[in-house]
Amino acid sequence: MITVLYFARLREALGTGSEQIALPQTVSDLDGLRELLAARGGPWSEELAANGRIRAAVNQSMASGDTAIADGDEIAFFPPVTGG
């Protein structure tokens, strides 16, 4: 199982702040997880599309699409943050 966290507008659009997911054997990196989640359709495909501007962290470290993920990991998705 992995823990997936959603922050800011993602939490609002998806209707959840977190979930536990049994990681399929076919998913081994962050891009694969985004594809899996986007396949749910609706707001999932809109918010988590591969070309979307969503940032991610794996175990509290910033990550890119090819970052490996495994059972027990914590993955966070969040929109880019700007400061002023």
PyMOL Python script that loads the backbone (N, CA, C, O; Angstrom):
from pymol import cmd

cmd.read_pdbstr("""\
ATOM      1  N   MET A   1       0.843  -1.189   0.000  1.00  0.00           N
ATOM      2  CA  MET A   1       0.000   0.000   0.000  1.00  0.00           C
ATOM      3  C   MET A   1       0.881   1.244   0.000  1.00  0.00           C
ATOM      4  O   MET A   1       1.944   1.281   0.621  1.00  0.00           O
ATOM      5  N   ILE A   2       0.410   2.253  -0.711  1.00  0.00           N
ATOM      6  CA  ILE A   2       1.037   3.558  -0.660  1.00  0.00           C
ATOM      7  C   ILE A   2       0.009   4.550  -0.139  1.00  0.00           C
ATOM      8  O   ILE A   2      -1.196   4.316  -0.229  1.00  0.00           O
ATOM      9  N   THR A   3       0.487   5.643   0.398  1.00  0.00           N
ATOM     10  CA  THR A   3      -0.373   6.731   0.831  1.00  0.00           C
ATOM     11  C   THR A   3      -0.220   7.859  -0.175  1.00  0.00           C
ATOM     12  O   THR A   3       0.893   8.286  -0.478  1.00  0.00           O
ATOM     13  N   VAL A   4      -1.348   8.338  -0.690  1.00  0.00           N
ATOM     14  CA  VAL A   4      -1.327   9.448  -1.640  1.00  0.00           C
ATOM     15  C   VAL A   4      -2.040  10.629  -0.995  1.00  0.00           C
ATOM     16  O   VAL A   4      -3.175  10.509  -0.534  1.00  0.00           O
ATOM     17  N   LEU A   5      -1.361  11.767  -0.971  1.00  0.00           N
ATOM     18  CA  LEU A   5      -1.898  12.986  -0.388  1.00  0.00           C
ATOM     19  C   LEU A   5      -2.172  13.997  -1.490  1.00  0.00           C
ATOM     20  O   LEU A   5      -1.403  14.107  -2.445  1.00  0.00           O
ATOM     21  N   TYR A   6      -3.271  14.738  -1.355  1.00  0.00           N
ATOM     22  CA  TYR A   6      -3.647  15.767  -2.319  1.00  0.00           C
ATOM     23  C   TYR A   6      -3.785  17.090  -1.568  1.00  0.00           C
ATOM     24  O   TYR A   6      -4.445  17.154  -0.531  1.00  0.00           O
ATOM     25  N   PHE A   7      -3.165  18.134  -2.092  1.00  0.00           N
ATOM     26  CA  PHE A   7      -3.161  19.421  -1.413  1.00  0.00           C
ATOM     27  C   PHE A   7      -3.815  20.515  -2.255  1.00  0.00           C
ATOM     28  O   PHE A   7      -3.920  20.409  -3.476  1.00  0.00           O
ATOM     29  N   ALA A   8      -4.247  21.563  -1.567  1.00  0.00           N
ATOM     30  CA  ALA A   8      -4.799  22.783  -2.160  1.00  0.00           C
ATOM     31  C   ALA A   8      -5.956  22.468  -3.107  1.00  0.00           C
ATOM     32  O   ALA A   8      -6.870  21.730  -2.738  1.00  0.00           O
ATOM     33  N   ARG A   9      -5.928  23.019  -4.325  1.00  0.00           N
ATOM     34  CA  ARG A   9      -7.067  22.855  -5.232  1.00  0.00           C
ATOM     35  C   ARG A   9      -7.304  21.402  -5.609  1.00  0.00           C
ATOM     36  O   ARG A   9      -8.427  21.031  -5.950  1.00  0.00           O
ATOM     37  N   LEU A  10      -6.260  20.568  -5.552  1.00  0.00           N
ATOM     38  CA  LEU A  10      -6.449  19.148  -5.873  1.00  0.00           C
ATOM     39  C   LEU A  10      -7.385  18.498  -4.869  1.00  0.00           C
ATOM     40  O   LEU A  10      -8.277  17.736  -5.242  1.00  0.00           O
ATOM     41  N   ARG A  11      -7.181  18.797  -3.607  1.00  0.00           N
ATOM     42  CA  ARG A  11      -8.044  18.231  -2.557  1.00  0.00           C
ATOM     43  C   ARG A  11      -9.492  18.625  -2.804  1.00  0.00           C
ATOM     44  O   ARG A  11     -10.397  17.805  -2.643  1.00  0.00           O
ATOM     45  N   GLU A  12      -9.714  19.871  -3.193  1.00  0.00           N
ATOM     46  CA  GLU A  12     -11.066  20.340  -3.451  1.00  0.00           C
ATOM     47  C   GLU A  12     -11.658  19.688  -4.701  1.00  0.00           C
ATOM     48  O   GLU A  12     -12.801  19.231  -4.677  1.00  0.00           O
ATOM     49  N   ALA A  13     -10.896  19.643  -5.780  1.00  0.00           N
ATOM     50  CA  ALA A  13     -11.397  19.098  -7.051  1.00  0.00           C
ATOM     51  C   ALA A  13     -11.661  17.596  -6.963  1.00  0.00           C
ATOM     52  O   ALA A  13     -12.622  17.096  -7.549  1.00  0.00           O
ATOM     53  N   LEU A  14     -10.810  16.882  -6.233  1.00  0.00           N
ATOM     54  CA  LEU A  14     -10.918  15.427  -6.163  1.00  0.00           C
ATOM     55  C   LEU A  14     -11.807  14.955  -5.024  1.00  0.00           C
ATOM     56  O   LEU A  14     -12.211  13.792  -4.993  1.00  0.00           O
ATOM     57  N   GLY A  15     -12.113  15.842  -4.093  1.00  0.00           N
ATOM     58  CA  GLY A  15     -13.008  15.500  -2.995  1.00  0.00           C
ATOM     59  C   GLY A  15     -12.376  14.657  -1.908  1.00  0.00           C
ATOM     60  O   GLY A  15     -13.079  14.031  -1.115  1.00  0.00           O
ATOM     61  N   THR A  16     -11.043  14.636  -1.863  1.00  0.00           N
ATOM     62  CA  THR A  16     -10.353  13.887  -0.818  1.00  0.00           C
ATOM     63  C   THR A  16      -8.972  14.485  -0.584  1.00  0.00           C
ATOM     64  O   THR A  16      -8.357  15.036  -1.497  1.00  0.00           O
ATOM     65  N   GLY A  17      -8.501  14.368   0.640  1.00  0.00           N
ATOM     66  CA  GLY A  17      -7.165  14.851   0.970  1.00  0.00           C
ATOM     67  C   GLY A  17      -6.127  13.756   0.967  1.00  0.00           C
ATOM     68  O   GLY A  17      -4.926  14.024   0.912  1.00  0.00           O
ATOM     69  N   SER A  18      -6.597  12.503   1.026  1.00  0.00           N
ATOM     70  CA  SER A  18      -5.645  11.394   1.042  1.00  0.00           C
ATOM     71  C   SER A  18      -6.366  10.088   0.752  1.00  0.00           C
ATOM     72  O   SER A  18      -7.588   9.987   0.862  1.00  0.00           O
ATOM     73  N   GLU A  19      -5.579   9.103   0.381  1.00  0.00           N
ATOM     74  CA  GLU A  19      -6.114   7.754   0.194  1.00  0.00           C
ATOM     75  C   GLU A  19      -4.977   6.748   0.250  1.00  0.00           C
ATOM     76  O   GLU A  19      -3.809   7.082   0.053  1.00  0.00           O
ATOM     77  N   GLN A  20      -5.350   5.525   0.520  1.00  0.00           N
ATOM     78  CA  GLN A  20      -4.429   4.391   0.498  1.00  0.00           C
ATOM     79  C   GLN A  20      -4.687   3.620  -0.787  1.00  0.00           C
ATOM     80  O   GLN A  20      -5.839   3.340  -1.119  1.00  0.00           O
ATOM     81  N   ILE A  21      -3.641   3.278  -1.505  1.00  0.00           N
ATOM     82  CA  ILE A  21      -3.785   2.558  -2.763  1.00  0.00           C
ATOM     83  C   ILE A  21      -2.873   1.337  -2.745  1.00  0.00           C
ATOM     84  O   ILE A  21      -1.700   1.429  -2.382  1.00  0.00           O
ATOM     85  N   ALA A  22      -3.423   0.199  -3.140  1.00  0.00           N
ATOM     86  CA  ALA A  22      -2.595  -0.988  -3.365  1.00  0.00           C
ATOM     87  C   ALA A  22      -1.889  -0.764  -4.699  1.00  0.00           C
ATOM     88  O   ALA A  22      -2.544  -0.652  -5.736  1.00  0.00           O
ATOM     89  N   LEU A  23      -0.597  -0.700  -4.679  1.00  0.00           N
ATOM     90  CA  LEU A  23       0.192  -0.379  -5.864  1.00  0.00           C
ATOM     91  C   LEU A  23       0.237  -1.574  -6.814  1.00  0.00           C
ATOM     92  O   LEU A  23       0.789  -2.619  -6.468  1.00  0.00           O
ATOM     93  N   PRO A  24      -0.345  -1.426  -8.022  1.00  0.00           N
ATOM     94  CA  PRO A  24      -0.291  -2.530  -8.983  1.00  0.00           C
ATOM     95  C   PRO A  24       1.156  -2.808  -9.401  1.00  0.00           C
ATOM     96  O   PRO A  24       1.990  -1.902  -9.389  1.00  0.00           O
ATOM     97  N   GLN A  25       1.448  -4.032  -9.762  1.00  0.00           N
ATOM     98  CA  GLN A  25       2.810  -4.388 -10.184  1.00  0.00           C
ATOM     99  C   GLN A  25       3.236  -3.637 -11.429  1.00  0.00           C
ATOM    100  O   GLN A  25       4.431  -3.477 -11.677  1.00  0.00           O
ATOM    101  N   THR A  26       2.279  -3.175 -12.216  1.00  0.00           N
ATOM    102  CA  THR A  26       2.594  -2.461 -13.458  1.00  0.00           C
ATOM    103  C   THR A  26       2.990  -1.007 -13.219  1.00  0.00           C
ATOM    104  O   THR A  26       3.440  -0.333 -14.146  1.00  0.00           O
ATOM    105  N   VAL A  27       2.831  -0.515 -12.002  1.00  0.00           N
ATOM    106  CA  VAL A  27       3.168   0.874 -11.683  1.00  0.00           C
ATOM    107  C   VAL A  27       4.446   0.892 -10.841  1.00  0.00           C
ATOM    108  O   VAL A  27       4.482   0.382  -9.721  1.00  0.00           O
ATOM    109  N   SER A  28       5.493   1.494 -11.411  1.00  0.00           N
ATOM    110  CA  SER A  28       6.773   1.498 -10.708  1.00  0.00           C
ATOM    111  C   SER A  28       7.359   2.894 -10.522  1.00  0.00           C
ATOM    112  O   SER A  28       8.374   3.062  -9.846  1.00  0.00           O
ATOM    113  N   ASP A  29       6.707   3.912 -11.135  1.00  0.00           N
ATOM    114  CA  ASP A  29       7.227   5.268 -10.982  1.00  0.00           C
ATOM    115  C   ASP A  29       6.075   6.265 -10.881  1.00  0.00           C
ATOM    116  O   ASP A  29       4.905   5.910 -11.021  1.00  0.00           O
ATOM    117  N   LEU A  30       6.437   7.508 -10.637  1.00  0.00           N
ATOM    118  CA  LEU A  30       5.447   8.546 -10.415  1.00  0.00           C
ATOM    119  C   LEU A  30       4.572   8.779 -11.647  1.00  0.00           C
ATOM    120  O   LEU A  30       3.365   8.985 -11.510  1.00  0.00           O
ATOM    121  N   ASP A  31       5.155   8.752 -12.838  1.00  0.00           N
ATOM    122  CA  ASP A  31       4.347   8.903 -14.056  1.00  0.00           C
ATOM    123  C   ASP A  31       3.298   7.795 -14.165  1.00  0.00           C
ATOM    124  O   ASP A  31       2.158   8.054 -14.550  1.00  0.00           O
ATOM    125  N   GLY A  32       3.676   6.576 -13.830  1.00  0.00           N
ATOM    126  CA  GLY A  32       2.736   5.459 -13.874  1.00  0.00           C
ATOM    127  C   GLY A  32       1.594   5.649 -12.897  1.00  0.00           C
ATOM    128  O   GLY A  32       0.452   5.305 -13.201  1.00  0.00           O
ATOM    129  N   LEU A  33       1.887   6.194 -11.726  1.00  0.00           N
ATOM    130  CA  LEU A  33       0.840   6.452 -10.741  1.00  0.00           C
ATOM    131  C   LEU A  33      -0.100   7.539 -11.239  1.00  0.00           C
ATOM    132  O   LEU A  33      -1.317   7.415 -11.104  1.00  0.00           O
ATOM    133  N   ARG A  34       0.447   8.594 -11.810  1.00  0.00           N
ATOM    134  CA  ARG A  34      -0.417   9.653 -12.359  1.00  0.00           C
ATOM    135  C   ARG A  34      -1.327   9.103 -13.448  1.00  0.00           C
ATOM    136  O   ARG A  34      -2.507   9.451 -13.503  1.00  0.00           O
ATOM    137  N   GLU A  35      -0.794   8.249 -14.312  1.00  0.00           N
ATOM    138  CA  GLU A  35      -1.611   7.636 -15.366  1.00  0.00           C
ATOM    139  C   GLU A  35      -2.730   6.791 -14.759  1.00  0.00           C
ATOM    140  O   GLU A  35      -3.875   6.847 -15.208  1.00  0.00           O
ATOM    141  N   LEU A  36      -2.390   6.015 -13.743  1.00  0.00           N
ATOM    142  CA  LEU A  36      -3.381   5.178 -13.068  1.00  0.00           C
ATOM    143  C   LEU A  36      -4.504   6.023 -12.477  1.00  0.00           C
ATOM    144  O   LEU A  36      -5.680   5.699 -12.638  1.00  0.00           O
ATOM    145  N   LEU A  37      -4.142   7.101 -11.797  1.00  0.00           N
ATOM    146  CA  LEU A  37      -5.143   7.964 -11.174  1.00  0.00           C
ATOM    147  C   LEU A  37      -5.949   8.725 -12.216  1.00  0.00           C
ATOM    148  O   LEU A  37      -7.164   8.861 -12.076  1.00  0.00           O
ATOM    149  N   ALA A  38      -5.294   9.222 -13.256  1.00  0.00           N
ATOM    150  CA  ALA A  38      -5.993   9.968 -14.308  1.00  0.00           C
ATOM    151  C   ALA A  38      -6.992   9.087 -15.048  1.00  0.00           C
ATOM    152  O   ALA A  38      -7.989   9.587 -15.568  1.00  0.00           O
ATOM    153  N   ALA A  39      -6.738   7.788 -15.101  1.00  0.00           N
ATOM    154  CA  ALA A  39      -7.639   6.857 -15.794  1.00  0.00           C
ATOM    155  C   ALA A  39      -8.994   6.757 -15.101  1.00  0.00           C
ATOM    156  O   ALA A  39      -9.927   6.186 -15.665  1.00  0.00           O
ATOM    157  N   ARG A  40      -9.121   7.293 -13.906  1.00  0.00           N
ATOM    158  CA  ARG A  40     -10.407   7.304 -13.210  1.00  0.00           C
ATOM    159  C   ARG A  40     -11.404   8.209 -13.927  1.00  0.00           C
ATOM    160  O   ARG A  40     -12.611   8.076 -13.724  1.00  0.00           O
ATOM    161  N   GLY A  41     -10.923   9.119 -14.753  1.00  0.00           N
ATOM    162  CA  GLY A  41     -11.783  10.019 -15.512  1.00  0.00           C
ATOM    163  C   GLY A  41     -12.207  11.235 -14.709  1.00  0.00           C
ATOM    164  O   GLY A  41     -11.759  11.438 -13.581  1.00  0.00           O
ATOM    165  N   GLY A  42     -13.077  12.043 -15.308  1.00  0.00           N
ATOM    166  CA  GLY A  42     -13.602  13.237 -14.656  1.00  0.00           C
ATOM    167  C   GLY A  42     -12.514  14.154 -14.150  1.00  0.00           C
ATOM    168  O   GLY A  42     -11.541  14.416 -14.858  1.00  0.00           O
ATOM    169  N   PRO A  43     -12.668  14.654 -12.912  1.00  0.00           N
ATOM    170  CA  PRO A  43     -11.671  15.582 -12.375  1.00  0.00           C
ATOM    171  C   PRO A  43     -10.290  14.940 -12.219  1.00  0.00           C
ATOM    172  O   PRO A  43      -9.275  15.636 -12.233  1.00  0.00           O
ATOM    173  N   TRP A  44     -10.254  13.627 -12.072  1.00  0.00           N
ATOM    174  CA  TRP A  44      -8.964  12.936 -11.947  1.00  0.00           C
ATOM    175  C   TRP A  44      -8.138  13.116 -13.219  1.00  0.00           C
ATOM    176  O   TRP A  44      -6.951  13.434 -13.150  1.00  0.00           O
ATOM    177  N   SER A  45      -8.760  12.914 -14.369  1.00  0.00           N
ATOM    178  CA  SER A  45      -8.016  13.060 -15.623  1.00  0.00           C
ATOM    179  C   SER A  45      -7.698  14.523 -15.892  1.00  0.00           C
ATOM    180  O   SER A  45      -6.649  14.828 -16.460  1.00  0.00           O
ATOM    181  N   GLU A  46      -8.578  15.428 -15.499  1.00  0.00           N
ATOM    182  CA  GLU A  46      -8.327  16.857 -15.697  1.00  0.00           C
ATOM    183  C   GLU A  46      -7.176  17.351 -14.829  1.00  0.00           C
ATOM    184  O   GLU A  46      -6.296  18.062 -15.314  1.00  0.00           O
ATOM    185  N   GLU A  47      -7.173  16.988 -13.577  1.00  0.00           N
ATOM    186  CA  GLU A  47      -6.178  17.513 -12.635  1.00  0.00           C
ATOM    187  C   GLU A  47      -4.824  16.807 -12.724  1.00  0.00           C
ATOM    188  O   GLU A  47      -3.783  17.432 -12.523  1.00  0.00           O
ATOM    189  N   LEU A  48      -4.835  15.513 -13.025  1.00  0.00           N
ATOM    190  CA  LEU A  48      -3.591  14.739 -12.976  1.00  0.00           C
ATOM    191  C   LEU A  48      -3.059  14.348 -14.354  1.00  0.00           C
ATOM    192  O   LEU A  48      -2.199  13.473 -14.456  1.00  0.00           O
ATOM    193  N   ALA A  49      -3.555  14.978 -15.402  1.00  0.00           N
ATOM    194  CA  ALA A  49      -3.070  14.692 -16.751  1.00  0.00           C
ATOM    195  C   ALA A  49      -1.556  14.876 -16.811  1.00  0.00           C
ATOM    196  O   ALA A  49      -0.997  15.737 -16.132  1.00  0.00           O
ATOM    197  N   ALA A  50      -0.911  14.067 -17.623  1.00  0.00           N
ATOM    198  CA  ALA A  50       0.551  14.090 -17.725  1.00  0.00           C
ATOM    199  C   ALA A  50       1.081  15.466 -18.103  1.00  0.00           C
ATOM    200  O   ALA A  50       2.182  15.832 -17.691  1.00  0.00           O
ATOM    201  N   ASN A  51       0.324  16.236 -18.876  1.00  0.00           N
ATOM    202  CA  ASN A  51       0.800  17.553 -19.286  1.00  0.00           C
ATOM    203  C   ASN A  51       0.383  18.656 -18.315  1.00  0.00           C
ATOM    204  O   ASN A  51       0.647  19.833 -18.560  1.00  0.00           O
ATOM    205  N   GLY A  52      -0.267  18.277 -17.215  1.00  0.00           N
ATOM    206  CA  GLY A  52      -0.706  19.253 -16.219  1.00  0.00           C
ATOM    207  C   GLY A  52       0.444  19.774 -15.387  1.00  0.00           C
ATOM    208  O   GLY A  52       1.500  19.149 -15.288  1.00  0.00           O
ATOM    209  N   ARG A  53       0.222  20.918 -14.800  1.00  0.00           N
ATOM    210  CA  ARG A  53       1.257  21.551 -13.979  1.00  0.00           C
ATOM    211  C   ARG A  53       1.079  21.168 -12.517  1.00  0.00           C
ATOM    212  O   ARG A  53       0.723  22.000 -11.682  1.00  0.00           O
ATOM    213  N   ILE A  54       1.326  19.922 -12.227  1.00  0.00           N
ATOM    214  CA  ILE A  54       1.208  19.410 -10.863  1.00  0.00           C
ATOM    215  C   ILE A  54       2.588  18.996 -10.388  1.00  0.00           C
ATOM    216  O   ILE A  54       3.332  18.334 -11.112  1.00  0.00           O
ATOM    217  N   ARG A  55       2.922  19.385  -9.181  1.00  0.00           N
ATOM    218  CA  ARG A  55       4.196  18.996  -8.572  1.00  0.00           C
ATOM    219  C   ARG A  55       3.958  17.745  -7.730  1.00  0.00           C
ATOM    220  O   ARG A  55       2.823  17.431  -7.372  1.00  0.00           O
ATOM    221  N   ALA A  56       5.039  17.039  -7.420  1.00  0.00           N
ATOM    222  CA  ALA A  56       4.905  15.833  -6.616  1.00  0.00           C
ATOM    223  C   ALA A  56       6.114  15.655  -5.714  1.00  0.00           C
ATOM    224  O   ALA A  56       7.211  16.132  -6.004  1.00  0.00           O
ATOM    225  N   ALA A  57       5.885  14.964  -4.629  1.00  0.00           N
ATOM    226  CA  ALA A  57       6.954  14.595  -3.705  1.00  0.00           C
ATOM    227  C   ALA A  57       6.768  13.129  -3.339  1.00  0.00           C
ATOM    228  O   ALA A  57       5.644  12.648  -3.187  1.00  0.00           O
ATOM    229  N   VAL A  58       7.875  12.438  -3.202  1.00  0.00           N
ATOM    230  CA  VAL A  58       7.865  11.054  -2.749  1.00  0.00           C
ATOM    231  C   VAL A  58       8.637  11.025  -1.438  1.00  0.00           C
ATOM    232  O   VAL A  58       9.810  11.397  -1.384  1.00  0.00           O
ATOM    233  N   ASN A  59       7.971  10.582  -0.396  1.00  0.00           N
ATOM    234  CA  ASN A  59       8.555  10.539   0.941  1.00  0.00           C
ATOM    235  C   ASN A  59       9.154  11.890   1.332  1.00  0.00           C
ATOM    236  O   ASN A  59      10.253  11.970   1.881  1.00  0.00           O
ATOM    237  N   GLN A  60       8.396  12.951   1.031  1.00  0.00           N
ATOM    238  CA  GLN A  60       8.690  14.330   1.399  1.00  0.00           C
ATOM    239  C   GLN A  60       9.900  14.919   0.677  1.00  0.00           C
ATOM    240  O   GLN A  60      10.477  15.901   1.144  1.00  0.00           O
ATOM    241  N   SER A  61      10.287  14.338  -0.444  1.00  0.00           N
ATOM    242  CA  SER A  61      11.343  14.895  -1.294  1.00  0.00           C
ATOM    243  C   SER A  61      10.755  15.153  -2.672  1.00  0.00           C
ATOM    244  O   SER A  61      10.064  14.299  -3.229  1.00  0.00           O
ATOM    245  N   MET A  62      11.027  16.322  -3.217  1.00  0.00           N
ATOM    246  CA  MET A  62      10.523  16.655  -4.546  1.00  0.00           C
ATOM    247  C   MET A  62      10.925  15.564  -5.524  1.00  0.00           C
ATOM    248  O   MET A  62      12.020  15.006  -5.447  1.00  0.00           O
ATOM    249  N   ALA A  63      10.001  15.269  -6.459  1.00  0.00           N
ATOM    250  CA  ALA A  63      10.223  14.133  -7.353  1.00  0.00           C
ATOM    251  C   ALA A  63       9.821  14.482  -8.775  1.00  0.00           C
ATOM    252  O   ALA A  63       9.011  15.379  -9.008  1.00  0.00           O
ATOM    253  N   SER A  64      10.402  13.756  -9.722  1.00  0.00           N
ATOM    254  CA  SER A  64      10.039  13.903 -11.131  1.00  0.00           C
ATOM    255  C   SER A  64       9.283  12.648 -11.554  1.00  0.00           C
ATOM    256  O   SER A  64       9.169  11.691 -10.788  1.00  0.00           O
ATOM    257  N   GLY A  65       8.770  12.662 -12.774  1.00  0.00           N
ATOM    258  CA  GLY A  65       7.943  11.574 -13.261  1.00  0.00           C
ATOM    259  C   GLY A  65       8.606  10.218 -13.250  1.00  0.00           C
ATOM    260  O   GLY A  65       7.931   9.201 -13.090  1.00  0.00           O
ATOM    261  N   ASP A  66       9.935  10.182 -13.419  1.00  0.00           N
ATOM    262  CA  ASP A  66      10.628   8.894 -13.461  1.00  0.00           C
ATOM    263  C   ASP A  66      11.117   8.427 -12.092  1.00  0.00           C
ATOM    264  O   ASP A  66      11.850   7.442 -11.997  1.00  0.00           O
ATOM    265  N   THR A  67      10.711   9.136 -11.021  1.00  0.00           N
ATOM    266  CA  THR A  67      11.084   8.725  -9.670  1.00  0.00           C
ATOM    267  C   THR A  67      10.390   7.411  -9.323  1.00  0.00           C
ATOM    268  O   THR A  67       9.171   7.292  -9.451  1.00  0.00           O
ATOM    269  N   ALA A  68      11.166   6.437  -8.889  1.00  0.00           N
ATOM    270  CA  ALA A  68      10.619   5.129  -8.528  1.00  0.00           C
ATOM    271  C   ALA A  68       9.747   5.242  -7.278  1.00  0.00           C
ATOM    272  O   ALA A  68      10.041   6.013  -6.365  1.00  0.00           O
ATOM    273  N   ILE A  69       8.670   4.456  -7.259  1.00  0.00           N
ATOM    274  CA  ILE A  69       7.821   4.363  -6.071  1.00  0.00           C
ATOM    275  C   ILE A  69       7.635   2.900  -5.724  1.00  0.00           C
ATOM    276  O   ILE A  69       7.715   2.025  -6.586  1.00  0.00           O
ATOM    277  N   ALA A  70       7.381   2.646  -4.434  1.00  0.00           N
ATOM    278  CA  ALA A  70       7.235   1.274  -3.961  1.00  0.00           C
ATOM    279  C   ALA A  70       6.267   1.242  -2.788  1.00  0.00           C
ATOM    280  O   ALA A  70       5.926   2.278  -2.217  1.00  0.00           O
ATOM    281  N   ASP A  71       5.833   0.043  -2.438  1.00  0.00           N
ATOM    282  CA  ASP A  71       4.958  -0.122  -1.286  1.00  0.00           C
ATOM    283  C   ASP A  71       5.545   0.591  -0.075  1.00  0.00           C
ATOM    284  O   ASP A  71       6.752   0.547   0.162  1.00  0.00           O
ATOM    285  N   GLY A  72       4.681   1.242   0.683  1.00  0.00           N
ATOM    286  CA  GLY A  72       5.093   1.948   1.887  1.00  0.00           C
ATOM    287  C   GLY A  72       5.422   3.414   1.659  1.00  0.00           C
ATOM    288  O   GLY A  72       5.578   4.166   2.621  1.00  0.00           O
ATOM    289  N   ASP A  73       5.532   3.838   0.394  1.00  0.00           N
ATOM    290  CA  ASP A  73       5.870   5.227   0.109  1.00  0.00           C
ATOM    291  C   ASP A  73       4.688   6.152   0.373  1.00  0.00           C
ATOM    292  O   ASP A  73       3.529   5.738   0.359  1.00  0.00           O
ATOM    293  N   GLU A  74       5.020   7.415   0.613  1.00  0.00           N
ATOM    294  CA  GLU A  74       4.037   8.481   0.720  1.00  0.00           C
ATOM    295  C   GLU A  74       4.248   9.404  -0.466  1.00  0.00           C
ATOM    296  O   GLU A  74       5.338   9.947  -0.644  1.00  0.00           O
ATOM    297  N   ILE A  75       3.222   9.586  -1.277  1.00  0.00           N
ATOM    298  CA  ILE A  75       3.293  10.436  -2.462  1.00  0.00           C
ATOM    299  C   ILE A  75       2.352  11.592  -2.268  1.00  0.00           C
ATOM    300  O   ILE A  75       1.186  11.398  -1.924  1.00  0.00           O
ATOM    301  N   ALA A  76       2.844  12.801  -2.486  1.00  0.00           N
ATOM    302  CA  ALA A  76       2.029  13.994  -2.369  1.00  0.00           C
ATOM    303  C   ALA A  76       1.947  14.690  -3.713  1.00  0.00           C
ATOM    304  O   ALA A  76       2.958  14.852  -4.396  1.00  0.00           O
ATOM    305  N   PHE A  77       0.750  15.102  -4.096  1.00  0.00           N
ATOM    306  CA  PHE A  77       0.520  15.890  -5.305  1.00  0.00           C
ATOM    307  C   PHE A  77       0.012  17.255  -4.885  1.00  0.00           C
ATOM    308  O   PHE A  77      -0.845  17.363  -4.007  1.00  0.00           O
ATOM    309  N   PHE A  78       0.544  18.306  -5.517  1.00  0.00           N
ATOM    310  CA  PHE A  78       0.124  19.657  -5.192  1.00  0.00           C
ATOM    311  C   PHE A  78       0.380  20.585  -6.363  1.00  0.00           C
ATOM    312  O   PHE A  78       1.276  20.336  -7.170  1.00  0.00           O
ATOM    313  N   PRO A  79      -0.403  21.659  -6.465  1.00  0.00           N
ATOM    314  CA  PRO A  79      -0.172  22.619  -7.545  1.00  0.00           C
ATOM    315  C   PRO A  79       1.092  23.425  -7.267  1.00  0.00           C
ATOM    316  O   PRO A  79       1.537  23.517  -6.123  1.00  0.00           O
ATOM    317  N   PRO A  80       1.667  24.009  -8.316  1.00  0.00           N
ATOM    318  CA  PRO A  80       2.836  24.881  -8.093  1.00  0.00           C
ATOM    319  C   PRO A  80       2.456  26.018  -7.155  1.00  0.00           C
ATOM    320  O   PRO A  80       1.328  26.510  -7.183  1.00  0.00           O
ATOM    321  N   VAL A  81       3.390  26.421  -6.342  1.00  0.00           N
ATOM    322  CA  VAL A  81       3.149  27.491  -5.381  1.00  0.00           C
ATOM    323  C   VAL A  81       3.932  28.718  -5.809  1.00  0.00           C
ATOM    324  O   VAL A  81       5.113  28.629  -6.146  1.00  0.00           O
ATOM    325  N   THR A  82       3.270  29.856  -5.793  1.00  0.00           N
ATOM    326  CA  THR A  82       3.959  31.095  -6.108  1.00  0.00           C
ATOM    327  C   THR A  82       3.963  31.977  -4.883  1.00  0.00           C
ATOM    328  O   THR A  82       3.064  31.898  -4.046  1.00  0.00           O
ATOM    329  N   GLY A  83       4.942  32.790  -4.781  1.00  0.00           N
ATOM    330  CA  GLY A  83       5.045  33.695  -3.654  1.00  0.00           C
ATOM    331  C   GLY A  83       4.917  35.143  -4.103  1.00  0.00           C
ATOM    332  O   GLY A  83       4.919  35.439  -5.298  1.00  0.00           O
ATOM    333  N   GLY A  84       4.808  36.015  -3.155  1.00  0.00           N
ATOM    334  CA  GLY A  84       4.653  37.408  -3.534  1.00  0.00           C
ATOM    335  C   GLY A  84       5.412  38.324  -2.658  1.00  0.00           C
ATOM    336  O   GLY A  84       5.378  39.538  -2.857  1.00  0.00           O
TER     337      GLY A  84
END
""", "prot")
cmd.dss("prot")
cmd.show_as("cartoon", "prot")
cmd.util.cbc("prot")
cmd.orient("prot")
